[in-house]
Amino acid sequence: MLDLQQQTGFTDIELFCAIPFSEHTEKFTAGQKKRYESIINQCTNKEIVNRHYSPTAYKRLNYFMVDKAEYLIAVYDQDKSERSGMVQMVNYAMKNNRQIIFIHPDTADIT
């Protein structure tokens, strides 16, 4: 993504970072923190969705991202019934009539 911004025709792409809560990097390794900081420093805009961790922090993050999106791209197997943040986000997006492009994780089929 960050390299794409440097290519002709893609300079208008912006990177928006939705941060789940202030201290979410506490358990990151040093390498993970370094990579995270590099991305955060290059983003166009960022927003911390929750002040602190709570049992609903990631759910609120998922809803926030769907509410901000015009379109969604989901790498997702629609045939599997499982509980995950991706399933939660897709279900919320569908209930809110968002346009979703699905990419199957095993076959790369697009629907």
C-alpha positions as CSV (number, residue, x, y, z in Angstrom):
1,M,0.0,0.0,0.0
2,L,2.6,2.5,1.0
3,D,4.7,1.7,-2.1
4,L,1.6,2.0,-4.3
5,Q,1.2,5.7,-3.3
6,Q,4.5,6.4,-5.0
7,Q,3.4,5.1,-8.3
8,T,2.0,7.3,-11.1
9,G,-1.7,7.3,-11.1
10,F,-2.0,6.3,-7.4
11,T,-0.7,9.4,-5.6
12,D,-4.2,10.3,-4.5
13,I,-4.6,7.1,-2.4
14,E,-4.7,7.8,1.3
15,L,-3.9,5.5,4.2
16,F,-6.3,5.9,7.1
17,C,-5.4,3.9,10.3
18,A,-8.1,3.0,12.7
19,I,-6.5,2.2,16.0
20,P,-8.5,-0.1,18.3
21,F,-7.4,1.5,21.6
22,S,-4.5,3.5,22.9
23,E,-2.5,0.7,24.5
24,H,-3.1,-2.0,21.9
25,T,0.6,-2.3,21.0
26,E,1.7,-3.1,24.6
27,K,2.2,-6.8,23.9
28,F,3.9,-6.3,20.5
29,T,7.5,-7.4,20.1
30,A,10.1,-4.7,19.4
31,G,10.0,-5.6,15.7
32,Q,6.2,-5.4,15.6
33,K,6.3,-2.0,17.3
34,K,8.9,-0.7,14.8
35,R,6.8,-1.8,11.9
36,Y,3.7,-0.4,13.4
37,E,5.3,3.0,14.0
38,S,6.6,3.1,10.5
39,I,3.1,2.6,9.1
40,I,1.5,5.1,11.5
41,N,4.1,7.7,10.6
42,Q,3.2,7.3,6.9
43,C,-0.5,7.3,7.2
44,T,-2.6,10.2,6.0
45,N,-4.9,10.2,9.0
46,K,-5.5,8.1,12.0
47,E,-8.1,7.8,14.7
48,I,-8.1,5.9,18.0
49,V,-11.6,4.3,18.2
50,N,-11.6,3.5,21.9
51,R,-9.7,5.2,24.7
52,H,-8.9,1.9,26.4
53,Y,-9.4,-1.8,26.0
54,S,-12.8,-3.2,26.7
55,P,-14.5,-6.5,25.8
56,T,-16.3,-4.6,23.0
57,A,-13.2,-2.6,21.7
58,Y,-12.7,-4.7,18.5
59,K,-16.4,-4.9,17.7
60,R,-16.5,-1.1,17.9
61,L,-13.5,-0.9,15.7
62,N,-15.1,-3.2,13.1
63,Y,-18.3,-1.1,13.1
64,F,-16.2,2.1,12.8
65,M,-14.4,0.8,9.8
66,V,-17.6,-0.3,8.0
67,D,-19.2,3.1,8.8
68,K,-16.3,5.0,7.3
69,A,-16.0,2.8,4.2
70,E,-17.6,3.5,0.8
71,Y,-16.7,0.0,-0.4
72,L,-15.3,-3.1,1.3
73,I,-12.9,-5.7,0.0
74,A,-13.1,-8.9,2.1
75,V,-10.7,-11.8,1.8
76,Y,-13.3,-14.3,3.1
77,D,-14.7,-17.8,2.6
78,Q,-18.5,-17.2,2.6
79,D,-19.1,-20.9,2.9
80,K,-17.5,-21.3,6.3
81,S,-19.6,-20.5,9.3
82,E,-17.2,-19.3,12.0
83,R,-17.0,-16.5,14.5
84,S,-14.5,-13.9,13.8
85,G,-14.0,-10.2,13.4
86,M,-14.2,-10.6,9.7
87,V,-17.6,-12.4,9.9
88,Q,-18.8,-9.7,12.3
89,M,-17.7,-6.9,10.0
90,V,-19.2,-8.6,6.8
91,N,-22.5,-9.2,8.6
92,Y,-22.6,-5.6,9.8
93,A,-21.7,-4.3,6.3
94,M,-24.4,-6.4,4.7
95,K,-27.1,-5.2,7.2
96,N,-26.1,-1.6,6.3
97,N,-26.2,-2.2,2.6
98,R,-22.5,-1.6,1.9
99,Q,-21.0,-2.8,-1.3
100,I,-18.6,-5.7,-0.7
101,I,-16.2,-7.4,-3.0
102,F,-15.4,-10.9,-1.8
103,I,-12.1,-12.5,-2.6
104,H,-11.9,-16.2,-1.7
105,P,-8.8,-16.9,0.3
106,D,-8.1,-20.3,-1.3
107,T,-9.1,-19.7,-5.0
108,A,-8.8,-15.9,-5.3
109,D,-12.3,-16.0,-7.0
110,I,-13.9,-12.6,-6.9
111,T,-17.7,-12.2,-6.2
